[in-house]
């Protein structure tokens, strides 16, 4: 059985089904603010993969921290390509060395199979480590 099934519905719309869930998407040309587009899912998939891997690496190391991340996609219409900049924010809840945390997060984030597939020319990552007040 396939992982994802898509059906073109016409007029810039598509239905996507995965694990018995169905979602309707629209092209970015006809999307309104509340619509989800394939572009949003693309960024969300990569960002959640990177964030989960970074957070899991900290958990395995026994480091108590809050991990959040944000992604900015830059569309290059001439090449019909997207580059993605990801910022991972780590808020430490203890006195663990910031440089050690940064290395663990970078190594964990690099285990994301989606960003690895795209490569560093497409996905760049920055880690910001802060202390909880």
N, CA, C and O atoms as CSV, one atom per row, in Angstrom:
chain,resi,resn,atom,element,x,y,z
A,1,UNK,N,N,0.840,-1.181,0.000
A,1,UNK,CA,C,0.000,0.000,0.000
A,1,UNK,C,C,0.892,1.254,0.000
A,1,UNK,O,O,1.877,1.306,0.737
A,2,UNK,N,N,0.562,2.247,-0.806
A,2,UNK,CA,C,1.367,3.468,-0.854
A,2,UNK,C,C,1.281,4.263,0.455
A,2,UNK,O,O,0.323,4.121,1.215
A,3,UNK,N,N,2.288,5.094,0.704
A,3,UNK,CA,C,2.294,5.954,1.893
A,3,UNK,C,C,1.306,7.100,1.754
A,3,UNK,O,O,0.665,7.495,2.728
A,4,UNK,N,N,1.181,7.637,0.542
A,4,UNK,CA,C,0.303,8.779,0.292
A,4,UNK,C,C,-0.381,8.593,-1.055
A,4,UNK,O,O,0.228,8.114,-2.012
A,5,UNK,N,N,-1.643,8.973,-1.119
A,5,UNK,CA,C,-2.402,8.943,-2.362
A,5,UNK,C,C,-2.904,10.359,-2.608
A,5,UNK,O,O,-3.413,10.998,-1.687
A,6,UNK,N,N,-2.771,10.862,-3.836
A,6,UNK,CA,C,-3.254,12.197,-4.178
A,6,UNK,C,C,-4.221,12.102,-5.341
A,6,UNK,O,O,-4.063,11.281,-6.244
A,7,UNK,N,N,-5.236,12.971,-5.298
A,7,UNK,CA,C,-6.231,13.030,-6.372
A,7,UNK,C,C,-6.446,14.489,-6.747
A,7,UNK,O,O,-6.786,15.307,-5.893
A,8,UNK,N,N,-6.249,14.824,-8.034
A,8,UNK,CA,C,-6.495,16.181,-8.514
A,8,UNK,C,C,-7.990,16.406,-8.562
A,8,UNK,O,O,-8.719,15.612,-9.155
A,9,UNK,N,N,-8.460,17.489,-7.938
A,9,UNK,CA,C,-9.884,17.791,-7.882
A,9,UNK,C,C,-10.295,18.870,-8.871
A,9,UNK,O,O,-11.484,19.150,-9.025
A,10,UNK,N,N,-9.325,19.474,-9.540
A,10,UNK,CA,C,-9.613,20.556,-10.473
A,10,UNK,C,C,-9.486,21.910,-9.800
A,10,UNK,O,O,-9.507,22.011,-8.574
A,11,UNK,N,N,-9.356,22.944,-10.607
A,11,UNK,CA,C,-9.311,24.329,-10.130
A,11,UNK,C,C,-8.265,24.562,-9.043
A,11,UNK,O,O,-8.532,25.261,-8.065
A,12,UNK,N,N,-7.071,23.977,-9.210
A,12,UNK,CA,C,-5.981,24.214,-8.259
A,12,UNK,C,C,-6.138,23.512,-6.930
A,12,UNK,O,O,-5.491,23.898,-5.957
A,13,UNK,N,N,-6.984,22.481,-6.856
A,13,UNK,CA,C,-7.186,21.754,-5.604
A,13,UNK,C,C,-6.819,20.286,-5.761
A,13,UNK,O,O,-6.911,19.715,-6.848
A,14,UNK,N,N,-6.405,19.695,-4.655
A,14,UNK,CA,C,-5.977,18.314,-4.631
A,14,UNK,C,C,-6.389,17.708,-3.289
A,14,UNK,O,O,-6.373,18.398,-2.270
A,15,UNK,N,N,-6.750,16.449,-3.280
A,15,UNK,CA,C,-7.017,15.725,-2.040
A,15,UNK,C,C,-5.863,14.760,-1.805
A,15,UNK,O,O,-5.387,14.102,-2.731
A,16,UNK,N,N,-5.426,14.687,-0.565
A,16,UNK,CA,C,-4.327,13.806,-0.199
A,16,UNK,C,C,-4.822,12.892,0.913
A,16,UNK,O,O,-5.476,13.335,1.857
A,17,UNK,N,N,-4.501,11.615,0.787
A,17,UNK,CA,C,-4.926,10.645,1.794
A,17,UNK,C,C,-3.709,9.878,2.285
A,17,UNK,O,O,-2.901,9.390,1.494
A,18,UNK,N,N,-3.593,9.781,3.605
A,18,UNK,CA,C,-2.513,9.019,4.210
A,18,UNK,C,C,-3.015,8.426,5.504
A,18,UNK,O,O,-3.666,9.103,6.299
A,19,UNK,N,N,-2.709,7.151,5.714
A,19,UNK,CA,C,-3.143,6.423,6.907
A,19,UNK,C,C,-4.605,6.699,7.245
A,19,UNK,O,O,-4.949,6.991,8.391
A,20,UNK,N,N,-5.450,6.601,6.235
A,20,UNK,CA,C,-6.900,6.745,6.365
A,20,UNK,C,C,-7.352,8.142,6.764
A,20,UNK,O,O,-8.505,8.329,7.151
A,21,UNK,N,N,-6.468,9.121,6.675
A,21,UNK,CA,C,-6.821,10.522,6.897
A,21,UNK,C,C,-6.851,11.206,5.543
A,21,UNK,O,O,-6.019,10.926,4.680
A,22,UNK,N,N,-7.800,12.095,5.359
A,22,UNK,CA,C,-7.912,12.816,4.085
A,22,UNK,C,C,-7.797,14.312,4.349
A,22,UNK,O,O,-8.362,14.834,5.310
A,23,UNK,N,N,-7.064,14.981,3.488
A,23,UNK,CA,C,-6.849,16.420,3.624
A,23,UNK,C,C,-6.957,17.041,2.250
A,23,UNK,O,O,-6.456,16.484,1.274
A,24,UNK,N,N,-7.610,18.197,2.163
A,24,UNK,CA,C,-7.674,18.897,0.885
A,24,UNK,C,C,-6.682,20.044,0.895
A,24,UNK,O,O,-6.595,20.802,1.861
A,25,UNK,N,N,-5.937,20.159,-0.195
A,25,UNK,CA,C,-4.919,21.187,-0.353
A,25,UNK,C,C,-5.267,22.054,-1.548
A,25,UNK,O,O,-5.996,21.638,-2.448
A,26,UNK,N,N,-4.732,23.269,-1.541
A,26,UNK,CA,C,-4.916,24.143,-2.689
A,26,UNK,C,C,-3.548,24.639,-3.130
A,26,UNK,O,O,-2.594,24.634,-2.352
A,27,UNK,N,N,-3.460,25.066,-4.385
A,27,UNK,CA,C,-2.192,25.618,-4.861
A,27,UNK,C,C,-1.986,26.983,-4.220
A,27,UNK,O,O,-2.948,27.632,-3.809
A,28,UNK,N,N,-0.751,27.412,-4.137
A,28,UNK,CA,C,-0.468,28.709,-3.509
A,28,UNK,C,C,-1.064,29.863,-4.307
A,28,UNK,O,O,-1.232,30.960,-3.773
A,29,UNK,N,N,-1.380,29.633,-5.560
A,29,UNK,CA,C,-1.958,30.696,-6.390
A,29,UNK,C,C,-3.403,31.008,-6.004
A,29,UNK,O,O,-3.866,32.128,-6.222
A,30,UNK,N,N,-4.120,30.042,-5.437
A,30,UNK,CA,C,-5.521,30.283,-5.062
A,30,UNK,C,C,-5.744,30.185,-3.553
A,30,UNK,O,O,-6.882,30.263,-3.092
A,31,UNK,N,N,-4.687,30.018,-2.794
A,31,UNK,CA,C,-4.815,29.829,-1.353
A,31,UNK,C,C,-5.223,31.114,-0.649
A,31,UNK,O,O,-4.739,32.203,-0.959
A,32,UNK,N,N,-6.126,30.953,0.304
A,32,UNK,CA,C,-6.484,32.031,1.212
A,32,UNK,C,C,-5.747,31.761,2.517
A,32,UNK,O,O,-5.190,30.677,2.688
A,33,UNK,N,N,-5.730,32.726,3.449
A,33,UNK,CA,C,-4.931,32.555,4.671
A,33,UNK,C,C,-5.175,31.253,5.448
A,33,UNK,O,O,-4.235,30.727,6.044
A,34,UNK,N,N,-6.375,30.729,5.463
A,34,UNK,CA,C,-6.642,29.525,6.256
A,34,UNK,C,C,-6.343,28.220,5.512
A,34,UNK,O,O,-6.473,27.138,6.085
A,35,UNK,N,N,-5.954,28.315,4.268
A,35,UNK,CA,C,-5.673,27.120,3.474
A,35,UNK,C,C,-4.275,26.580,3.725
A,35,UNK,O,O,-3.346,27.329,4.028
A,36,UNK,N,N,-4.145,25.275,3.593
A,36,UNK,CA,C,-2.845,24.611,3.652
A,36,UNK,C,C,-2.459,24.264,2.218
A,36,UNK,O,O,-3.265,23.747,1.445
A,37,UNK,N,N,-1.213,24.561,1.885
A,37,UNK,CA,C,-0.728,24.276,0.536
A,37,UNK,C,C,0.346,23.186,0.607
A,37,UNK,O,O,0.868,22.916,1.689
A,38,UNK,N,N,0.684,22.557,-0.520
A,38,UNK,CA,C,1.785,21.593,-0.518
A,38,UNK,C,C,3.082,22.222,0.005
A,38,UNK,O,O,3.872,21.549,0.667
A,39,UNK,N,N,3.298,23.487,-0.284
A,39,UNK,CA,C,4.481,24.208,0.206
A,39,UNK,C,C,4.515,24.213,1.738
A,39,UNK,O,O,5.564,23.971,2.334
A,40,UNK,N,N,3.369,24.488,2.378
A,40,UNK,CA,C,3.296,24.456,3.843
A,40,UNK,C,C,3.620,23.069,4.387
A,40,UNK,O,O,4.369,22.941,5.356
A,41,UNK,N,N,3.065,22.041,3.774
A,41,UNK,CA,C,3.327,20.673,4.227
A,41,UNK,C,C,4.796,20.309,4.049
A,41,UNK,O,O,5.376,19.623,4.890
A,42,UNK,N,N,5.389,20.764,2.965
A,42,UNK,CA,C,6.807,20.517,2.696
A,42,UNK,C,C,7.657,21.111,3.823
A,42,UNK,O,O,8.493,20.419,4.405
A,43,UNK,N,N,7.442,22.392,4.126
A,43,UNK,CA,C,8.193,23.041,5.197
A,43,UNK,C,C,7.891,22.395,6.549
A,43,UNK,O,O,8.802,22.159,7.343
A,44,UNK,N,N,6.620,22.109,6.810
A,44,UNK,CA,C,6.238,21.519,8.100
A,44,UNK,C,C,6.854,20.143,8.295
A,44,UNK,O,O,7.281,19.805,9.399
A,45,UNK,N,N,6.903,19.356,7.245
A,45,UNK,CA,C,7.486,18.022,7.344
A,45,UNK,C,C,8.961,18.072,7.679
A,45,UNK,O,O,9.430,17.348,8.557
A,46,UNK,N,N,9.691,18.923,6.983
A,46,UNK,CA,C,11.126,19.045,7.235
A,46,UNK,C,C,11.376,19.628,8.618
A,46,UNK,O,O,12.222,19.132,9.361
A,47,UNK,N,N,10.635,20.690,8.967
A,47,UNK,CA,C,10.845,21.343,10.261
A,47,UNK,C,C,10.520,20.417,11.426
A,47,UNK,O,O,11.259,20.386,12.409
A,48,UNK,N,N,9.434,19.667,11.335
A,48,UNK,CA,C,9.091,18.763,12.433
A,48,UNK,C,C,10.100,17.627,12.548
A,48,UNK,O,O,10.414,17.193,13.656
A,49,UNK,N,N,10.607,17.146,11.430
A,49,UNK,CA,C,11.627,16.089,11.443
A,49,UNK,C,C,12.903,16.581,12.125
A,49,UNK,O,O,13.453,15.892,12.984
A,50,UNK,N,N,13.372,17.763,11.748
A,50,UNK,CA,C,14.574,18.343,12.346
A,50,UNK,C,C,14.364,18.578,13.842
A,50,UNK,O,O,15.231,18.248,14.650
A,51,UNK,N,N,13.218,19.148,14.209
A,51,UNK,CA,C,12.931,19.466,15.612
A,51,UNK,C,C,12.837,18.214,16.473
A,51,UNK,O,O,13.379,18.174,17.578
A,52,UNK,N,N,12.154,17.197,15.974
A,52,UNK,CA,C,12.042,15.947,16.735
A,52,UNK,C,C,13.391,15.290,16.946
A,52,UNK,O,O,13.681,14.802,18.038
A,53,UNK,N,N,14.221,15.273,15.911
A,53,UNK,CA,C,15.542,14.662,16.038
A,53,UNK,C,C,16.437,15.449,16.994
A,53,UNK,O,O,17.192,14.855,17.763
A,54,UNK,N,N,16.360,16.773,16.953
A,54,UNK,CA,C,17.149,17.604,17.870
A,54,UNK,C,C,16.685,17.388,19.310
A,54,UNK,O,O,17.508,17.219,20.210
A,55,UNK,N,N,15.372,17.393,19.528
A,55,UNK,CA,C,14.830,17.182,20.879
A,55,UNK,C,C,15.147,15.803,21.418
A,55,UNK,O,O,15.477,15.650,22.594
A,56,UNK,N,N,15.047,14.812,20.572
A,56,UNK,CA,C,15.351,13.441,20.990
A,56,UNK,C,C,16.821,13.301,21.375
A,56,UNK,O,O,17.138,12.593,22.331
A,57,UNK,N,N,17.711,13.953,20.659
A,57,UNK,CA,C,19.142,13.898,20.987
A,57,UNK,C,C,19.395,14.481,22.374
A,57,UNK,O,O,20.199,13.945,23.137
A,58,UNK,N,N,18.711,15.575,22.700
A,58,UNK,CA,C,18.856,16.164,24.036
A,58,UNK,C,C,18.288,15.240,25.107
A,58,UNK,O,O,18.880,15.084,26.175
A,59,UNK,N,N,17.146,14.631,24.824
A,59,UNK,CA,C,16.559,13.669,25.775
A,59,UNK,C,C,17.530,12.531,26.060
A,59,UNK,O,O,17.768,12.183,27.217
A,60,UNK,N,N,18.088,11.957,25.003
A,60,UNK,CA,C,19.037,10.848,25.159
A,60,UNK,C,C,20.253,11.257,25.978
A,60,UNK,O,O,20.823,10.439,26.699
A,61,UNK,N,N,20.653,12.529,25.869
A,61,UNK,CA,C,21.801,13.027,26.616
A,61,UNK,C,C,21.422,13.420,28.046
A,61,UNK,O,O,22.281,13.803,28.840
A,62,UNK,N,N,20.129,13.322,28.367
A,62,UNK,CA,C,19.664,13.665,29.711
A,62,UNK,C,C,19.634,15.155,29.974
A,62,UNK,O,O,19.733,15.575,31.127
A,63,UNK,N,N,19.500,15.959,28.946
A,63,UNK,CA,C,19.496,17.415,29.091
A,63,UNK,C,C,18.050,17.911,29.065
A,63,UNK,O,O,17.297,17.626,28.134
A,64,UNK,N,N,17.683,18.655,30.100
A,64,UNK,CA,C,16.332,19.191,30.226
A,64,UNK,C,C,16.267,20.539,29.519
A,64,UNK,O,O,16.870,21.514,29.966
A,65,UNK,N,N,15.534,20.586,28.415
A,65,UNK,CA,C,15.457,21.817,27.625
A,65,UNK,C,C,14.163,21.839,26.830
A,65,UNK,O,O,13.563,20.803,26.544
A,66,UNK,N,N,13.756,23.038,26.487
A,66,UNK,CA,C,12.614,23.234,25.596
A,66,UNK,C,C,13.178,23.483,24.205
A,66,UNK,O,O,14.074,24.311,24.037
A,67,UNK,N,N,12.664,22.778,23.213
A,67,UNK,CA,C,13.170,22.916,21.848
A,67,UNK,C,C,12.033,23.387,20.945
A,67,UNK,O,O,10.978,22.756,20.874
A,68,UNK,N,N,12.258,24.489,20.266
A,68,UNK,CA,C,11.322,24.995,19.261
A,68,UNK,C,C,12.139,25.308,18.014
A,68,UNK,O,O,13.362,25.429,18.075
A,69,UNK,N,N,11.461,25.436,16.898
A,69,UNK,CA,C,12.175,25.750,15.656
A,69,UNK,C,C,11.246,26.497,14.717
A,69,UNK,O,O,10.022,26.427,14.829
A,70,UNK,N,N,11.858,27.208,13.795
A,70,UNK,CA,C,11.084,27.911,12.771
A,70,UNK,C,C,11.791,27.760,11.437
A,70,UNK,O,O,13.015,27.645,11.370
A,71,UNK,N,N,10.998,27.763,10.385
A,71,UNK,CA,C,11.553,27.607,9.036
A,71,UNK,C,C,11.092,28.762,8.161
A,71,UNK,O,O,9.948,29.210,8.239
A,72,UNK,N,N,12.001,29.228,7.335
A,72,UNK,CA,C,11.678,30.236,6.338
A,72,UNK,C,C,12.081,29.666,4.984
A,72,UNK,O,O,13.236,29.302,4.761
A,73,UNK,N,N,11.119,29.598,4.102
A,73,UNK,CA,C,11.405,29.131,2.755
A,73,UNK,C,C,11.609,30.314,1.829
A,73,UNK,O,O,10.885,31.306,1.898
A,74,UNK,N,N,12.587,30.199,0.976
A,74,UNK,CA,C,12.835,31.245,-0.026
A,74,UNK,C,C,12.599,30.643,-1.392
A,74,UNK,O,O,13.316,29.744,-1.829
A,75,UNK,N,N,11.569,31.159,-2.062
A,75,UNK,CA,C,11.206,30.642,-3.377
A,75,UNK,C,C,12.032,31.336,-4.448
A,75,UNK,O,O,12.105,32.564,-4.501
A,76,UNK,N,N,12.648,30.533,-5.296
A,76,UNK,CA,C,13.399,31.029,-6.440
A,76,UNK,C,C,12.599,30.639,-7.677
A,76,UNK,O,O,12.703,29.514,-8.167
A,77,UNK,N,N,11.801,31.576,-8.177
A,77,UNK,CA,C,10.905,31.280,-9.286
A,77,UNK,C,C,11.666,31.068,-10.598
A,77,UNK,O,O,11.164,30.390,-11.494
A,78,UNK,N,N,12.860,31.633,-10.722
A,78,UNK,CA,C,13.643,31.421,-11.946
A,78,UNK,C,C,14.092,29.967,-12.060
A,78,UNK,O,O,14.054,29.381,-13.142
A,79,UNK,N,N,14.514,29.396,-10.948
A,79,UNK,CA,C,14.964,28.001,-10.931
A,79,UNK,C,C,13.850,27.030,-10.561
A,79,UNK,O,O,14.027,25.816,-10.652
A,80,UNK,N,N,12.704,27.562,-10.143
A,80,UNK,CA,C,11.603,26.748,-9.625
A,80,UNK,C,C,12.106,25.847,-8.495
A,80,UNK,O,O,11.955,24.626,-8.529
A,81,UNK,N,N,12.703,26.488,-7.504
A,81,UNK,CA,C,13.285,25.778,-6.366
A,81,UNK,C,C,13.036,26.562,-5.080
A,81,UNK,O,O,12.709,27.749,-5.104
A,82,UNK,N,N,13.198,25.871,-3.968
A,82,UNK,CA,C,13.046,26.483,-2.649
A,82,UNK,C,C,14.294,26.181,-1.835
A,82,UNK,O,O,14.792,25.056,-1.850
A,83,UNK,N,N,14.796,27.181,-1.126
A,83,UNK,CA,C,15.827,26.944,-0.123
A,83,UNK,C,C,15.177,27.212,1.232
A,83,UNK,O,O,14.284,28.051,1.346
A,84,UNK,N,N,15.628,26.496,2.246
A,84,UNK,CA,C,14.991,26.560,3.557
A,84,UNK,C,C,16.026,26.915,4.610
A,84,UNK,O,O,17.087,26.297,4.692
A,85,UNK,N,N,15.703,27.922,5.415
A,85,UNK,CA,C,16.544,28.302,6.541
A,85,UNK,C,C,15.804,27.917,7.820
A,85,UNK,O,O,14.671,28.346,8.041
A,86,UNK,N,N,16.441,27.116,8.652
A,86,UNK,CA,C,15.834,26.649,9.902
A,86,UNK,C,C,16.623,27.209,11.079
A,86,UNK,O,O,17.852,27.148,11.106
A,87,UNK,N,N,15.903,27.750,12.040
A,87,UNK,CA,C,16.506,28.184,13.299
A,87,UNK,C,C,15.924,27.317,14.408
A,87,UNK,O,O,14.710,27.277,14.610
A,88,UNK,N,N,16.799,26.630,15.118
A,88,UNK,CA,C,16.396,25.775,16.245
A,88,UNK,C,C,16.734,26.541,17.520
A,88,UNK,O,O,17.879,26.941,17.729
A,89,UNK,N,N,15.736,26.738,18.363
A,89,UNK,CA,C,15.929,27.457,19.627
A,89,UNK,C,C,15.851,26.466,20.782
A,89,UNK,O,O,14.891,25.705,20.910
A,90,UNK,N,N,16.881,26.496,21.616
A,90,UNK,CA,C,16.956,25.601,22.770
A,90,UNK,C,C,16.976,26.471,24.020
A,90,UNK,O,O,17.857,27.314,24.190
A,91,UNK,N,N,16.000,26.258,24.885
A,91,UNK,CA,C,15.955,26.969,26.162
A,91,UNK,C,C,16.337,25.976,27.252
A,91,UNK,O,O,15.559,25.088,27.603
A,92,UNK,N,N,17.550,26.140,27.784
A,92,UNK,CA,C,18.069,25.222,28.801
A,92,UNK,C,C,17.405,25.462,30.153
A,92,UNK,O,O,17.188,26.600,30.568
A,93,UNK,N,N,17.091,24.363,30.823
A,93,UNK,CA,C,16.488,24.443,32.155
A,93,UNK,C,C,17.502,24.110,33.235
A,93,UNK,O,O,17.172,24.094,34.421
A,94,UNK,N,N,18.742,23.843,32.823
A,94,UNK,CA,C,19.800,23.545,33.788
A,94,UNK,C,C,21.072,24.280,33.373
A,94,UNK,O,O,21.033,25.143,32.496
A,95,UNK,N,N,22.189,23.943,33.995
A,95,UNK,CA,C,23.432,24.670,33.713
A,95,UNK,C,C,24.369,23.924,32.764
A,95,UNK,O,O,25.584,24.109,32.829
A,96,UNK,N,N,23.828,23.095,31.896
A,96,UNK,CA,C,24.637,22.375,30.910
A,96,UNK,C,C,25.359,23.374,30.008
A,96,UNK,O,O,24.812,24.422,29.666
A,97,UNK,N,N,26.586,23.043,29.628
A,97,UNK,CA,C,27.404,23.894,28.776
A,97,UNK,C,C,26.706,24.142,27.428
A,97,UNK,O,O,26.291,23.201,26.752
A,98,UNK,N,N,26.586,25.408,27.056
A,98,UNK,CA,C,25.890,25.793,25.820
A,98,UNK,C,C,26.540,25.222,24.570
A,98,UNK,O,O,25.838,24.805,23.649
A,99,UNK,N,N,27.868,25.193,24.519
A,99,UNK,CA,C,28.549,24.646,23.341
A,99,UNK,C,C,28.278,23.150,23.189
A,99,UNK,O,O,28.108,22.653,22.075
A,100,UNK,N,N,28.239,22.434,24.319
A,100,UNK,CA,C,27.926,21.000,24.285
A,100,UNK,C,C,26.503,20.789,23.771
A,100,UNK,O,O,26.257,19.908,22.948
A,101,UNK,N,N,25.577,21.598,24.260
A,101,UNK,CA,C,24.177,21.498,23.833
A,101,UNK,C,C,24.070,21.766,22.336
A,101,UNK,O,O,23.382,21.038,21.621
A,102,UNK,N,N,24.740,22.798,21.865
A,102,UNK,CA,C,24.703,23.143,20.443
A,102,UNK,C,C,25.186,21.974,19.585
A,102,UNK,O,O,24.573,21.660,18.565
A,103,UNK,N,N,26.276,21.333,19.991
A,103,UNK,CA,C,26.803,20.190,19.245
A,103,UNK,C,C,25.821,19.024,19.226
A,103,UNK,O,O,25.627,18.388,18.190
A,104,UNK,N,N,25.203,18.745,20.372
A,104,UNK,CA,C,24.235,17.647,20.458
A,104,UNK,C,C,23.033,17.944,19.566
A,104,UNK,O,O,22.558,17.065,18.847
A,105,UNK,N,N,22.548,19.168,19.612
A,105,UNK,CA,C,21.381,19.551,18.803
A,105,UNK,C,C,21.718,19.481,17.314
A,105,UNK,O,O,20.932,18.958,16.524
A,106,UNK,N,N,22.875,20.000,16.932
A,106,UNK,CA,C,23.268,19.949,15.511
A,106,UNK,C,C,23.378,18.514,15.022
A,106,UNK,O,O,22.905,18.183,13.935
A,107,UNK,N,N,23.998,17.671,15.821
A,107,UNK,CA,C,24.144,16.257,15.438
A,107,UNK,C,C,22.777,15.583,15.338
A,107,UNK,O,O,22.518,14.834,14.396
A,108,UNK,N,N,21.903,15.852,16.311
A,108,UNK,CA,C,20.561,15.282,16.270
A,108,UNK,C,C,19.769,15.771,15.072
A,108,UNK,O,O,19.141,14.979,14.368
A,109,UNK,N,N,19.798,17.084,14.839
A,109,UNK,CA,C,19.059,17.671,13.720
A,109,UNK,C,C,19.545,17.123,12.388
A,109,UNK,O,O,18.761,16.955,11.454
A,110,UNK,N,N,20.833,16.846,12.304
A,110,UNK,CA,C,21.399,16.305,11.059
A,110,UNK,C,C,20.928,14.882,10.763
A,110,UNK,O,O,21.181,14.363,9.675
A,111,UNK,N,N,20.248,14.250,11.714
A,111,UNK,CA,C,19.734,12.892,11.490
A,111,UNK,C,C,18.366,12.897,10.788
A,111,UNK,O,O,17.813,11.834,10.503
A,112,UNK,N,N,17.833,14.067,10.517
A,112,UNK,CA,C,16.549,14.142,9.807
A,112,UNK,C,C,16.730,13.642,8.380
A,112,UNK,O,O,17.494,14.216,7.604
A,113,UNK,N,N,16.030,12.579,8.047
A,113,UNK,CA,C,16.174,11.964,6.728
A,113,UNK,C,C,15.687,12.889,5.609
A,113,UNK,O,O,16.183,12.815,4.484
A,114,UNK,N,N,14.724,13.756,5.912
A,114,UNK,CA,C,14.205,14.652,4.880
A,114,UNK,C,C,15.215,15.738,4.517
A,114,UNK,O,O,15.474,15.976,3.337
A,115,UNK,N,N,15.783,16.395,5.523
A,115,UNK,CA,C,16.759,17.452,5.218
A,115,UNK,C,C,18.042,16.855,4.648
A,115,UNK,O,O,18.701,17.484,3.820
A,116,UNK,N,N,18.400,15.660,5.078
A,116,UNK,CA,C,19.591,14.996,4.517
A,116,UNK,C,C,19.383,14.688,3.038
A,116,UNK,O,O,20.314,14.788,2.239
A,117,UNK,N,N,18.178,14.319,2.684
A,117,UNK,CA,C,17.871,14.017,1.288
A,117,UNK,C,C,18.026,15.264,0.422
A,117,UNK,O,O,18.525,15.186,-0.700
A,118,UNK,N,N,17.601,16.407,0.942
A,118,UNK,CA,C,17.698,17.655,0.189
A,118,UNK,C,C,19.112,18.224,0.172
A,118,UNK,O,O,19.521,18.851,-0.805
A,119,UNK,N,N,19.856,18.004,1.252
A,119,UNK,CA,C,21.241,18.459,1.319
A,119,UNK,C,C,21.397,19.870,1.858
A,119,UNK,O,O,20.430,20.625,1.959
A,120,UNK,N,N,22.624,20.209,2.199
A,120,UNK,CA,C,22.903,21.492,2.833
A,120,UNK,C,C,22.749,22.678,1.878
A,120,UNK,O,O,22.632,23.814,2.337
A,121,UNK,N,N,22.746,22.446,0.585
A,121,UNK,CA,C,22.525,23.543,-0.363
A,121,UNK,C,C,21.075,24.011,-0.328
A,121,UNK,O,O,20.771,25.139,-0.716
A,122,UNK,N,N,20.186,23.143,0.136
A,122,UNK,CA,C,18.766,23.454,0.180
A,122,UNK,C,C,18.332,23.817,1.602
A,122,UNK,O,O,17.535,24.737,1.790
A,123,UNK,N,N,18.847,23.107,2.596
A,123,UNK,CA,C,18.427,23.306,3.986
A,123,UNK,C,C,19.621,23.746,4.824
A,123,UNK,O,O,20.609,23.020,4.939
A,124,UNK,N,N,19.526,24.945,5.413
A,124,UNK,CA,C,20.568,25.396,6.335
A,124,UNK,C,C,19.963,25.487,7.732
A,124,UNK,O,O,18.785,25.805,7.895
A,125,UNK,N,N,20.794,25.202,8.741
A,125,UNK,CA,C,20.306,25.189,10.121
A,125,UNK,C,C,21.197,26.048,11.005
A,125,UNK,O,O,22.417,26.082,10.846
A,126,UNK,N,N,20.553,26.745,11.944
A,126,UNK,CA,C,21.252,27.520,12.961
A,126,UNK,C,C,20.675,27.108,14.307
A,126,UNK,O,O,19.464,26.932,14.437
A,127,UNK,N,N,21.538,26.953,15.309
A,127,UNK,CA,C,21.091,26.590,16.654
A,127,UNK,C,C,21.341,27.768,17.578
A,127,UNK,O,O,22.452,28.293,17.643
A,128,UNK,N,N,20.290,28.183,18.302
A,128,UNK,CA,C,20.388,29.258,19.273
A,128,UNK,C,C,20.101,28.656,20.647
A,128,UNK,O,O,19.034,28.080,20.859
A,129,UNK,N,N,21.050,28.784,21.583
A,129,UNK,CA,C,20.894,28.225,22.927
A,129,UNK,C,C,20.741,29.363,23.911
A,129,UNK,O,O,21.554,30.287,23.934
A,130,UNK,N,N,19.686,29.296,24.736
A,130,UNK,CA,C,19.414,30.303,25.761
A,130,UNK,C,C,19.194,29.597,27.087
A,130,UNK,O,O,18.935,28.395,27.125
A,131,UNK,N,N,19.296,30.332,28.149
A,131,UNK,CA,C,18.996,29.804,29.480
A,131,UNK,C,C,17.620,30.266,29.904
A,131,UNK,O,O,17.232,31.410,29.669
A,132,UNK,N,N,16.882,29.360,30.533
A,132,UNK,CA,C,15.580,29.728,31.066
A,132,UNK,C,C,15.797,30.653,32.263
A,132,UNK,O,O,16.677,30.414,33.090
A,133,UNK,N,N,15.006,31.689,32.346
A,133,UNK,CA,C,15.147,32.647,33.459
A,133,UNK,C,C,14.555,32.126,34.740
A,133,UNK,O,O,14.595,32.811,35.762
